C-alpha cells in the first residue's frame, strides 16, 4: 500500500483547533493490512530524544511546544552565574535550575498560584565553558520576584511582546539557533503537549500536485495556494522542502497559522464558499 501522507502537528490542546499547525507531506509505502487507509488517525506526539537542538525534528518539536503554551505577556527570563556561583559542570548547572524552580514554586504556592510552566534552554560556551540559561515561563508571577529568586548572578525577566507579523517566532528562532557550543532544553511536566494526526491520501493533495511542488520555489505563490487549499482556515507562514537520499523522496514541511475570522471570511468568499 502506498500513497501521499499528511502529518499534522497541532500546537495546542488535544482535539482542539490550534492557532498554529506544522504540516508535513511525503510519499509513504506500507505492507500488510489496508485497515485505516484514507482515515484520519490521532495520537499524542512523543517528544523526540534530546541530544542536540540542532536536529531539525528536535527544533520543530521545541517550536511546537512553545507555541502550544506561551504567548503575549508571558516571560522570557535570562540568567547567568557570577564567579562565586559558577557551576563546575552541566550537572551542577541543572541542579541550580531545579533549585530555582523550587524557589519559584514555593513563592507561587504562598500566593495561591500553581507550579510554574516553563521551558529552559541551557547553553554552554564553546571557548570558555560558561553556562547560562534562557527560560520561557508563564507570566503569573511578577517580574521583580522572578528575578530576585535566582540569586546566583544576573537575572532579567522581560514580558513577551509578539511581533505583529511573526508573533513569537523570532524569540523561538533565537533560542533554537545553531550554537557555537553545546545546547540542550528541558521543560516542566505541566505543559500542554502538541498532538499529531495522520491523513493518508488527503483529498486535496494529489500525487500530481506533490510532483509539481518539488519544482516550485519555496516562496512561490502557487505553492502557497496548493497547501492552503488543503488546510482551510489556515494561512501559510513558511514551507521547507528537502530531498532525502535515504528514502529517495521529497518531503515538505509547512508552518501555518490560523486565519483571523475576518480574513477567513474573505478567503472563503474568494473560494466561492462564503455566505
C-alpha positions in Angstrom: 0.0 0.0 0.0 1.3 3.4 -0.9 0.1 7.0 -1.3 0.5 10.5 -0.1 0.7 11.1 3.7 -0.1 14.2 5.5 1.1 14.5 9.1 -0.2 17.5 11.1 1.2 18.6 14.4 -1.3 20.7 16.3 0.2 23.3 18.6 -2.5 23.2 21.3 -4.8 21.0 23.5 -5.6 17.6 22.2 -8.6 17.6 19.9 -8.9 21.4 19.7 -8.4 23.6 16.7 -5.0 25.0 17.2 -3.8 28.5 16.5 -0.6 27.1 14.8 0.0 23.8 13.0 3.0 22.1 11.4 2.1 20.1 8.3 4.3 17.6 6.6 3.7 15.9 3.2 5.5 12.9 1.9 5.1 9.7 0.0 4.7 6.5 2.0 4.7 2.8 1.4 3.3 0.2 3.8 3.0 -3.5 3.6 0.3 -5.6 5.1 -3.2 -4.6 6.3 -5.2 -1.9 4.5 -7.1 -1.1 7.6 -7.2 2.6 8.2 -6.4 3.7 4.7 -8.0 7.1 3.9 -9.0 7.6 7.6 -7.5 10.2 9.9 -5.7 8.8 12.9 -4.9 10.9 16.0 -2.4 10.3 18.7 -0.3 12.3 21.2 3.1 13.2 19.8 6.1 11.7 21.6 8.9 14.0 22.5 12.0 13.4 20.3 15.0 12.3 22.2 17.0 15.4 23.0 20.7 15.2 22.3 21.3 18.2 20.1 18.9 21.1 19.5 20.5 21.4 16.0 18.5 18.4 14.9 15.5 19.5 12.8 13.0 17.3 14.5 14.0 18.5 17.9 13.9 22.1 16.9 10.5 21.7 15.3 9.1 20.0 18.4 10.5 22.7 20.6 8.8 25.3 18.4 5.5 23.5 18.6 5.8 23.1 22.4 6.4 26.8 22.9 3.6 27.8 20.6 1.3 25.4 22.4 1.9 27.1 25.8 3.3 30.6 25.7 2.0 33.9 24.3 1.9 37.6 24.9 2.7 38.7 28.5 4.4 35.5 29.4 8.1 35.9 30.4 11.4 35.5 28.7 14.0 35.1 31.5 17.7 35.1 31.0 20.0 34.0 33.9 23.8 33.8 34.3 26.2 33.0 37.1 28.6 35.3 38.9 32.1 34.0 39.5 31.2 32.9 43.1 28.4 30.7 42.0 29.7 29.5 38.7 28.9 25.8 38.3 31.7 23.3 37.7 29.8 21.4 35.1 26.5 21.0 33.4 25.2 18.6 36.1 25.6 21.3 38.7 24.0 23.9 36.5 20.9 21.8 36.0 20.8 21.3 39.8 20.8 25.1 40.1 17.9 25.3 37.7 16.0 22.7 39.7 16.6 24.7 42.9 15.5 28.0 41.1 12.2 26.3 40.0 11.7 25.0 43.5 12.1 28.5 45.0 9.7 30.0 42.4 7.1 27.3 43.1 7.4 27.9 46.9 6.7 31.6 46.3 3.9 30.8 43.9 2.3 28.4 46.4 2.2 31.0 49.1 0.5 33.3 46.6 -2.1 30.7 45.7 -0.6 30.1 42.2 0.0 26.7 40.6 3.5 25.4 39.8 5.3 27.4 37.1 5.0 26.3 33.5 8.3 26.7 31.6 10.8 25.6 29.0 14.5 26.1 29.8 17.3 26.3 27.2 20.8 25.8 28.5 23.8 26.9 26.6 27.5 26.1 27.3 30.1 28.3 25.7 32.5 26.6 23.2 35.6 28.5 24.3 35.1 29.5 28.0 32.6 26.8 29.0 30.4 29.4 30.8 26.9 28.2 31.2 23.7 30.4 31.1 20.0 29.7 30.8 17.0 31.0 29.0 13.5 30.4 30.3 10.2 31.0 28.7 7.7 30.8 31.5 4.1 31.8 32.3 3.7 35.4 33.5 1.6 34.8 36.6 4.3 35.9 39.0 5.6 39.5 38.8 8.9 40.1 37.1 10.7 41.5 40.1 10.0 38.4 42.1 11.1 36.1 39.3 14.4 38.0 39.1 15.1 38.0 42.9 14.5 34.3 43.2 17.5 33.5 41.1 20.2 34.8 43.4 23.2 33.3 41.6 24.2 36.2 39.4 22.4 38.2 36.7 18.7 37.6 36.0 16.5 39.6 33.6 12.8 38.9 33.0 11.0 40.6 30.1 7.4 40.4 29.1 7.0 38.6 25.7 5.8 41.2 23.2 4.8 39.3 20.0 5.7 40.7 16.6 2.6 41.7 14.7 3.5 39.7 11.7 5.6 36.8 13.1 4.2 36.5 16.7 6.9 34.9 18.9 8.7 33.1 16.0 11.7 35.5 16.3 12.1 34.6 20.0 11.8 30.8 19.3 14.3 31.2 16.5 16.8 33.0 18.7 16.5 30.3 21.4 16.9 27.4 19.0 19.7 29.0 16.8 22.7 26.9 16.0 25.2 27.4 18.9 29.0 27.5 18.8 29.0 25.5 21.9 26.5 23.0 23.3 22.8 23.5 23.9 20.0 21.5 25.4 16.5 22.1 26.6 14.1 20.8 29.2 10.6 21.7 30.3 8.1 21.4 33.2 5.7 18.4 33.2 2.6 20.6 33.3 2.7 21.9 29.8 0.2 21.3 27.0 1.8 18.8 24.6 1.4 19.1 20.9 -0.5 16.3 19.3 -0.5 14.8 15.8 -2.9 13.5 13.3 -2.2 11.5 10.1 -4.2 11.6 7.0 -3.4 9.0 4.3 -4.1 10.3 0.8 -5.5 13.7 1.6 -8.2 14.6 -0.8 -6.7 18.0 -1.9 -3.1 16.8 -2.2 -2.7 14.6 -5.2 0.5 13.0 -6.4 0.4 15.3 -9.4 0.4 18.4 -7.0 3.2 17.0 -5.0 5.3 16.3 -8.1 4.6 19.9 -9.1 5.6 21.3 -5.7 9.1 19.8 -5.8 9.9 22.1 -8.8 8.4 25.2 -7.3 10.4 27.8 -5.2 9.6 27.6 -1.5 8.3 31.2 -1.6 6.1 30.5 -4.7 2.6 31.9 -4.5 1.4 28.8 -6.3 3.0 26.6 -3.7 1.2 28.6 -1.0 -2.2 28.3 -2.8 -1.8 24.5 -3.1 -1.0 23.9 0.6 -3.6 26.4 1.9 -6.3 24.7 -0.2 -5.6 21.5 1.7 -5.7 23.3 5.1 -8.8 25.5 5.0 -8.9 28.2 7.8 -5.0 28.4 7.9 -2.6 30.6 6.1 1.0 29.7 5.1 3.9 31.1 7.0 6.8 29.1 5.6 7.4 25.9 3.7 10.7 23.9 3.6 11.2 21.2 1.0 14.0 18.7 1.0 15.1 15.6 -0.9 16.2 12.8 1.4 18.8 10.5 0.0 18.0 7.7 2.5 14.4 7.4 1.3 14.8 8.8 -2.3 11.8 11.1 -1.9 10.7 14.7 -1.3 9.4 16.0 2.0 7.5 19.2 2.5 7.4 20.8 6.0 4.9 23.7 6.4 4.3 26.2 9.2 0.8 27.5 9.2 -1.2 30.0 11.3 -5.0 30.1 11.8 -6.6 32.8 9.8 -8.3 35.6 11.7 -12.1 35.5 11.5 -12.4 38.5 9.2 -9.6 37.2 6.9 -11.1 33.7 6.9 -14.4 35.1 5.7 -12.7 36.9 2.8 -10.8 33.7 2.0 -14.0 31.6 1.9 -15.7 34.2 -0.3 -12.8 34.1 -2.8 -13.1 30.3 -2.9 -16.8 30.5 -3.6 -17.8 29.2 -0.1 -18.8 32.4 1.5 -22.4 33.3 2.6 
